[in-house]
Amino acid sequence: MAGPREHGGTWKATMGERTSGTGDDEEWKARGVFLRVFVTHIFAGFVWLLFYVGEHAPK
């Protein structure tokens, strides 16, 4: 069985169907960037919260 690259298309992760490489690829890339930025900001907020709580802890 030939892979998707040999036929010039890509595979959709959710449906398992081939696309021609048009706007769907850009949509997945944009979604991935959004997810990466969102997760990074959540992690940064958690680290900030740890510093904030540590600074205000009774000593």
NUSE-50199 format. One record per residue: residue in three letters; chain; x, y, z of N, C-alpha, C, O, CB in turn. Coordinates in steps of 0.02 Angstrom, whole numbers. Atoms other than C-alpha are relative to their C-alpha. Glycine has a CB too. Layout:
# residues N
{drendren=ALA | lumvex=A | n_px=X | n_py=Y | n_pz=Z | ca_px=X | ca_py=Y | ca_pz=Z | c_px=X | c_py=Y | c_pz=Z | o_px=X | o_py=Y | o_pz=Z | cb_px=X | cb_py=Y | cb_pz=Z} .
...
END
This chain:
# residues 59
{drendren=MET | lumvex=A | n_px=42 | n_py=-59 | n_pz=0 | ca_px=0 | ca_py=0 | ca_pz=0 | c_px=44 | c_py=62 | c_pz=0 | o_px=90 | o_py=67 | o_pz=40 | cb_px=-48 | cb_py=0 | cb_pz=61} .
{drendren=ALA | lumvex=A | n_px=-40 | n_py=-61 | n_pz=7 | ca_px=71 | ca_py=168 | ca_pz=-50 | c_px=-22 | c_py=51 | c_pz=52 | o_px=-81 | o_py=55 | o_pz=70 | cb_px=-6 | cb_py=29 | cb_pz=-70} .
{drendren=GLY | lumvex=A | n_px=15 | n_py=-52 | n_pz=-49 | ca_px=82 | ca_py=310 | ca_pz=75 | c_px=-30 | c_py=62 | c_pz=-32 | o_px=-31 | o_py=68 | o_pz=-93 | cb_px=63 | cb_py=19 | cb_pz=38} .
{drendren=PRO | lumvex=A | n_px=33 | n_py=-60 | n_pz=26 | ca_px=-5 | ca_py=478 | ca_pz=57 | c_px=48 | c_py=46 | c_pz=-38 | o_px=27 | o_py=81 | o_pz=-84 | cb_px=-32 | cb_py=38 | cb_pz=56} .
{drendren=ARG | lumvex=A | n_px=-48 | n_py=-44 | n_pz=33 | ca_px=154 | ca_py=569 | ca_pz=4 | c_px=14 | c_py=-22 | c_pz=-72 | o_px=28 | o_py=19 | o_pz=-115 | cb_px=65 | cb_py=2 | cb_pz=39} .
{drendren=GLU | lumvex=A | n_px=-14 | n_py=25 | n_pz=67 | ca_px=177 | ca_py=456 | ca_pz=-148 | c_px=-54 | c_py=22 | c_pz=-49 | o_px=-42 | o_py=24 | o_pz=-109 | cb_px=5 | cb_py=-76 | cb_pz=1} .
{drendren=HIS | lumvex=A | n_px=55 | n_py=-20 | n_pz=43 | ca_px=8 | ca_py=513 | ca_pz=-216 | c_px=-11 | c_py=75 | c_pz=1 | o_px=-56 | o_py=100 | o_pz=-33 | cb_px=-62 | cb_py=-35 | cb_pz=21} .
{drendren=GLY | lumvex=A | n_px=5 | n_py=-72 | n_pz=0 | ca_px=32 | ca_py=697 | ca_pz=-177 | c_px=-52 | c_py=29 | c_pz=47 | o_px=-61 | o_py=89 | o_pz=49 | cb_px=-15 | cb_py=23 | cb_pz=-68} .
{drendren=GLY | lumvex=A | n_px=50 | n_py=-24 | n_pz=-47 | ca_px=-103 | ca_py=709 | ca_pz=-44 | c_px=23 | c_py=-9 | c_pz=72 | o_px=78 | o_py=-33 | o_pz=85 | cb_px=-67 | cb_py=-35 | cb_pz=-11} .
{drendren=THR | lumvex=A | n_px=-13 | n_py=11 | n_pz=-71 | ca_px=-109 | ca_py=707 | ca_pz=145 | c_px=-59 | c_py=-35 | c_pz=31 | o_px=-113 | o_py=-37 | o_pz=1 | cb_px=16 | cb_py=67 | cb_pz=37} .
{drendren=TRP | lumvex=A | n_px=54 | n_py=34 | n_pz=-35 | ca_px=-214 | ca_py=611 | ca_pz=270 | c_px=-29 | c_py=46 | c_pz=52 | o_px=8 | o_py=79 | o_pz=89 | cb_px=24 | cb_py=-65 | cb_pz=31} .
{drendren=LYS | lumvex=A | n_px=33 | n_py=-36 | n_pz=-54 | ca_px=-342 | ca_py=695 | ca_pz=380 | c_px=3 | c_py=-44 | c_pz=62 | o_px=-10 | o_py=-104 | o_pz=58 | cb_px=-74 | cb_py=19 | cb_pz=-18} .
{drendren=ALA | lumvex=A | n_px=-9 | n_py=40 | n_pz=-61 | ca_px=-313 | ca_py=640 | ca_pz=560 | c_px=-67 | c_py=-25 | c_pz=27 | o_px=-69 | o_py=-79 | o_pz=56 | cb_px=35 | cb_py=42 | cb_pz=53} .
{drendren=THR | lumvex=A | n_px=63 | n_py=20 | n_pz=-32 | ca_px=-496 | ca_py=632 | ca_pz=609 | c_px=-41 | c_py=-48 | c_pz=-44 | o_px=-71 | o_py=-95 | o_pz=-18 | cb_px=-41 | cb_py=60 | cb_pz=15} .
{drendren=MET | lumvex=A | n_px=43 | n_py=39 | n_pz=44 | ca_px=-581 | ca_py=556 | ca_pz=457 | c_px=36 | c_py=-56 | c_pz=-35 | o_px=5 | o_py=-105 | o_pz=-56 | cb_px=-32 | cb_py=45 | cb_pz=-50} .
{drendren=GLY | lumvex=A | n_px=-37 | n_py=51 | n_pz=36 | ca_px=-442 | ca_py=454 | ca_pz=378 | c_px=-8 | c_py=6 | c_pz=-76 | o_px=8 | o_py=-41 | o_pz=-112 | cb_px=-22 | cb_py=-68 | cb_pz=22} .
{drendren=GLU | lumvex=A | n_px=9 | n_py=-9 | n_pz=71 | ca_px=-482 | ca_py=526 | ca_pz=207 | c_px=54 | c_py=45 | c_pz=-28 | o_px=84 | o_py=86 | o_pz=8 | cb_px=-70 | cb_py=29 | cb_pz=-16} .
{drendren=ARG | lumvex=A | n_px=-53 | n_py=-39 | n_pz=31 | ca_px=-361 | ca_py=602 | ca_pz=84 | c_px=-26 | c_py=69 | c_pz=-21 | o_px=-84 | o_py=77 | o_pz=-40 | cb_px=28 | cb_py=-36 | cb_pz=-60} .
{drendren=THR | lumvex=A | n_px=15 | n_py=-67 | n_pz=24 | ca_px=-357 | ca_py=787 | ca_pz=44 | c_px=51 | c_py=18 | c_pz=-53 | o_px=102 | o_py=-16 | o_pz=-59 | cb_px=-2 | cb_py=52 | cb_pz=57} .
{drendren=SER | lumvex=A | n_px=-46 | n_py=-20 | n_pz=52 | ca_px=-272 | ca_py=877 | ca_pz=-97 | c_px=53 | c_py=48 | c_pz=24 | o_px=95 | o_py=71 | o_pz=-15 | cb_px=-37 | cb_py=30 | cb_pz=-58} .
{drendren=GLY | lumvex=A | n_px=-50 | n_py=-45 | n_pz=-27 | ca_px=-169 | ca_py=986 | ca_pz=19 | c_px=-18 | c_py=73 | c_pz=-8 | o_px=26 | o_py=115 | o_pz=-15 | cb_px=66 | cb_py=-12 | cb_pz=-33} .
{drendren=THR | lumvex=A | n_px=22 | n_py=-69 | n_pz=8 | ca_px=-273 | ca_py=1144 | ca_pz=3 | c_px=-6 | c_py=34 | c_pz=68 | o_px=42 | o_py=34 | o_pz=106 | cb_px=-67 | cb_py=3 | cb_pz=-38} .
{drendren=GLY | lumvex=A | n_px=10 | n_py=-39 | n_pz=-61 | ca_px=-345 | ca_py=1246 | ca_pz=147 | c_px=-3 | c_py=-40 | c_pz=64 | o_px=6 | o_py=-12 | o_pz=118 | cb_px=-62 | cb_py=39 | cb_pz=-6} .
{drendren=ASP | lumvex=A | n_px=4 | n_py=41 | n_pz=-60 | ca_px=-364 | ca_py=1100 | ca_pz=266 | c_px=67 | c_py=-2 | c_pz=37 | o_px=68 | o_py=-1 | o_pz=99 | cb_px=-22 | cb_py=-71 | cb_pz=-17} .
{drendren=ASP | lumvex=A | n_px=-65 | n_py=1 | n_pz=-32 | ca_px=-177 | ca_py=1094 | ca_pz=298 | c_px=12 | c_py=64 | c_pz=40 | o_px=37 | o_py=62 | o_pz=96 | cb_px=55 | cb_py=-9 | cb_pz=-52} .
{drendren=GLU | lumvex=A | n_px=-9 | n_py=-64 | n_pz=-35 | ca_px=-175 | ca_py=1278 | ca_pz=344 | c_px=-43 | c_py=3 | c_pz=63 | o_px=-22 | o_py=31 | o_pz=114 | cb_px=-16 | cb_py=58 | cb_pz=-46} .
{drendren=GLU | lumvex=A | n_px=45 | n_py=0 | n_pz=-58 | ca_px=-323 | ca_py=1253 | ca_pz=460 | c_px=30 | c_py=-42 | c_pz=57 | o_px=28 | o_py=-21 | o_pz=115 | cb_px=-69 | cb_py=-28 | cb_pz=-19} .
{drendren=TRP | lumvex=A | n_px=-31 | n_py=42 | n_pz=-52 | ca_px=-234 | ca_py=1112 | ca_pz=552 | c_px=62 | c_py=34 | c_pz=29 | o_px=74 | o_py=29 | o_pz=89 | cb_px=19 | cb_py=-68 | cb_pz=-29} .
{drendren=LYS | lumvex=A | n_px=-59 | n_py=-36 | n_pz=-25 | ca_px=-74 | ca_py=1215 | ca_pz=565 | c_px=-20 | c_py=56 | c_pz=47 | o_px=10 | o_py=65 | o_pz=99 | cb_px=41 | cb_py=28 | cb_pz=-59} .
{drendren=ALA | lumvex=A | n_px=24 | n_py=-54 | n_pz=-42 | ca_px=-170 | ca_py=1363 | ca_pz=635 | c_px=-26 | c_py=-26 | c_pz=66 | o_px=-15 | o_py=3 | o_pz=119 | cb_px=-54 | cb_py=41 | cb_pz=-36} .
{drendren=ARG | lumvex=A | n_px=27 | n_py=30 | n_pz=-61 | ca_px=-258 | ca_py=1251 | ca_pz=759 | c_px=57 | c_py=-23 | c_pz=45 | o_px=54 | o_py=-16 | o_pz=106 | cb_px=-46 | cb_py=-59 | cb_pz=-16} .
{drendren=GLY | lumvex=A | n_px=-58 | n_py=23 | n_pz=-39 | ca_px=-90 | ca_py=1177 | ca_pz=813 | c_px=37 | c_py=58 | c_pz=33 | o_px=58 | o_py=53 | o_pz=90 | cb_px=47 | cb_py=-38 | cb_pz=-44} .
{drendren=VAL | lumvex=A | n_px=-33 | n_py=-59 | n_pz=-29 | ca_px=-13 | ca_py=1349 | ca_pz=838 | c_px=-41 | c_py=28 | c_pz=57 | o_px=-14 | o_py=46 | o_pz=109 | cb_px=11 | cb_py=54 | cb_pz=-54} .
{drendren=PHE | lumvex=A | n_px=43 | n_py=-24 | n_pz=-53 | ca_px=-164 | ca_py=1405 | ca_pz=939 | c_px=7 | c_py=-44 | c_pz=62 | o_px=12 | o_py=-18 | o_pz=118 | cb_px=-73 | cb_py=2 | cb_pz=-24} .
{drendren=LEU | lumvex=A | n_px=-6 | n_py=46 | n_pz=-57 | ca_px=-152 | ca_py=1250 | ca_pz=1049 | c_px=67 | c_py=8 | c_pz=35 | o_px=70 | o_py=9 | o_pz=96 | cb_px=-9 | cb_py=-72 | cb_pz=-23} .
{drendren=ARG | lumvex=A | n_px=-66 | n_py=-8 | n_pz=-30 | ca_px=35 | ca_py=1273 | ca_pz=1075 | c_px=4 | c_py=64 | c_pz=41 | o_px=31 | o_py=64 | o_pz=96 | cb_px=54 | cb_py=0 | cb_pz=-54} .
{drendren=VAL | lumvex=A | n_px=-1 | n_py=-64 | n_pz=-35 | ca_px=14 | ca_py=1456 | ca_pz=1124 | c_px=-43 | c_py=-3 | c_pz=63 | o_px=-23 | o_py=21 | o_pz=115 | cb_px=-24 | cb_py=57 | cb_pz=-46} .
{drendren=PHE | lumvex=A | n_px=45 | n_py=5 | n_pz=-57 | ca_px=-133 | ca_py=1417 | ca_pz=1238 | c_px=32 | c_py=-41 | c_pz=56 | o_px=30 | o_py=-20 | o_pz=114 | cb_px=-66 | cb_py=-33 | cb_pz=-22} .
{drendren=VAL | lumvex=A | n_px=-32 | n_py=42 | n_pz=-51 | ca_px=-40 | ca_py=1277 | ca_pz=1329 | c_px=59 | c_py=35 | c_pz=31 | o_px=70 | o_py=30 | o_pz=91 | cb_px=21 | cb_py=-68 | cb_pz=-30} .
{drendren=THR | lumvex=A | n_px=-58 | n_py=-37 | n_pz=-26 | ca_px=116 | ca_py=1384 | ca_pz=1346 | c_px=-22 | c_py=54 | c_pz=49 | o_px=10 | o_py=63 | o_pz=101 | cb_px=40 | cb_py=32 | cb_pz=-58} .
{drendren=HIS | lumvex=A | n_px=24 | n_py=-52 | n_pz=-45 | ca_px=17 | ca_py=1525 | ca_pz=1424 | c_px=-29 | c_py=-29 | c_pz=65 | o_px=-21 | o_py=0 | o_pz=118 | cb_px=-53 | cb_py=43 | cb_pz=-34} .
{drendren=ILE | lumvex=A | n_px=25 | n_py=34 | n_pz=-60 | ca_px=-70 | ca_py=1406 | ca_pz=1544 | c_px=59 | c_py=-20 | c_pz=45 | o_px=57 | o_py=-10 | o_pz=106 | cb_px=-43 | cb_py=-63 | cb_pz=-18} .
{drendren=PHE | lumvex=A | n_px=-60 | n_py=20 | n_pz=-39 | ca_px=100 | ca_py=1338 | ca_pz=1598 | c_px=34 | c_py=61 | c_pz=31 | o_px=54 | o_py=58 | o_pz=90 | cb_px=50 | cb_py=-38 | cb_pz=-45} .
{drendren=ALA | lumvex=A | n_px=-31 | n_py=-61 | n_pz=-26 | ca_px=171 | ca_py=1514 | ca_pz=1618 | c_px=-41 | c_py=29 | c_pz=58 | o_px=-13 | o_py=52 | o_pz=107 | cb_px=8 | cb_py=53 | cb_pz=-56} .
{drendren=GLY | lumvex=A | n_px=43 | n_py=-23 | n_pz=-54 | ca_px=21 | ca_py=1564 | ca_pz=1723 | c_px=7 | c_py=-42 | c_pz=63 | o_px=5 | o_py=-16 | o_pz=119 | cb_px=-72 | cb_py=0 | cb_pz=-22} .
{drendren=PHE | lumvex=A | n_px=-10 | n_py=45 | n_pz=-58 | ca_px=46 | ca_py=1412 | ca_pz=1835 | c_px=66 | c_py=15 | c_pz=35 | o_px=68 | o_py=17 | o_pz=96 | cb_px=-2 | cb_py=-73 | cb_pz=-23} .
{drendren=VAL | lumvex=A | n_px=-65 | n_py=-17 | n_pz=-29 | ca_px=230 | ca_py=1455 | ca_pz=1861 | c_px=-5 | c_py=67 | c_pz=37 | o_px=21 | o_py=74 | o_pz=92 | cb_px=55 | cb_py=3 | cb_pz=-54} .
{drendren=TRP | lumvex=A | n_px=10 | n_py=-65 | n_pz=-32 | ca_px=181 | ca_py=1636 | ca_pz=1900 | c_px=-38 | c_py=-8 | c_pz=65 | o_px=-21 | o_py=23 | o_pz=116 | cb_px=-37 | cb_py=49 | cb_pz=-47} .
{drendren=LEU | lumvex=A | n_px=39 | n_py=12 | n_pz=-60 | ca_px=53 | ca_py=1573 | ca_pz=2025 | c_px=44 | c_py=-31 | c_pz=55 | o_px=36 | o_py=-13 | o_pz=113 | cb_px=-59 | cb_py=-46 | cb_pz=-15} .
{drendren=LEU | lumvex=A | n_px=-45 | n_py=30 | n_pz=-50 | ca_px=186 | ca_py=1467 | ca_pz=2112 | c_px=45 | c_py=54 | c_pz=32 | o_px=54 | o_py=54 | o_pz=92 | cb_px=43 | cb_py=-54 | cb_pz=-32} .
{drendren=PHE | lumvex=A | n_px=-42 | n_py=-54 | n_pz=-27 | ca_px=300 | ca_py=1619 | ca_pz=2130 | c_px=-41 | c_py=47 | c_pz=44 | o_px=-18 | o_py=68 | o_pz=97 | cb_px=32 | cb_py=40 | cb_pz=-57} .
{drendren=TYR | lumvex=A | n_px=43 | n_py=-45 | n_pz=-39 | ca_px=155 | ca_py=1726 | ca_pz=2192 | c_px=-17 | c_py=-30 | c_pz=68 | o_px=-13 | o_py=4 | o_pz=119 | cb_px=-64 | cb_py=15 | cb_pz=-39} .
{drendren=VAL | lumvex=A | n_px=18 | n_py=33 | n_pz=-63 | ca_px=101 | ca_py=1600 | ca_pz=2323 | c_px=62 | c_py=-6 | c_pz=44 | o_px=58 | o_py=4 | o_pz=105 | cb_px=-31 | cb_py=-70 | cb_pz=-13} .
{drendren=GLY | lumvex=A | n_px=-62 | n_py=5 | n_pz=-39 | ca_px=282 | ca_py=1572 | ca_pz=2377 | c_px=21 | c_py=66 | c_pz=30 | o_px=48 | o_py=67 | o_pz=85 | cb_px=55 | cb_py=-28 | cb_pz=-43} .
{drendren=GLU | lumvex=A | n_px=-18 | n_py=-65 | n_pz=-25 | ca_px=310 | ca_py=1758 | ca_pz=2396 | c_px=-44 | c_py=22 | c_pz=59 | o_px=-21 | o_py=57 | o_pz=103 | cb_px=-4 | cb_py=52 | cb_pz=-56} .
{drendren=HIS | lumvex=A | n_px=46 | n_py=-21 | n_pz=-51 | ca_px=157 | ca_py=1779 | ca_pz=2506 | c_px=-10 | c_py=-52 | c_pz=55 | o_px=-54 | o_py=-45 | o_pz=98 | cb_px=-66 | cb_py=16 | cb_pz=-31} .
{drendren=ALA | lumvex=A | n_px=4 | n_py=52 | n_pz=-51 | ca_px=182 | ca_py=1623 | ca_pz=2610 | c_px=28 | c_py=26 | c_pz=66 | o_px=76 | o_py=64 | o_pz=66 | cb_px=37 | cb_py=-64 | cb_pz=-22} .
{drendren=PRO | lumvex=A | n_px=-29 | n_py=-21 | n_pz=-65 | ca_px=209 | ca_py=1649 | ca_pz=2797 | c_px=69 | c_py=-30 | c_pz=9 | o_px=82 | o_py=-88 | o_pz=-6 | cb_px=-47 | cb_py=-21 | cb_pz=58} .
{drendren=LYS | lumvex=A | n_px=-69 | n_py=23 | n_pz=-8 | ca_px=392 | ca_py=1639 | ca_pz=2840 | c_px=20 | c_py=-3 | c_pz=72 | o_px=77 | o_py=-22 | o_pz=88 | cb_px=47 | cb_py=46 | cb_pz=-37} .
END
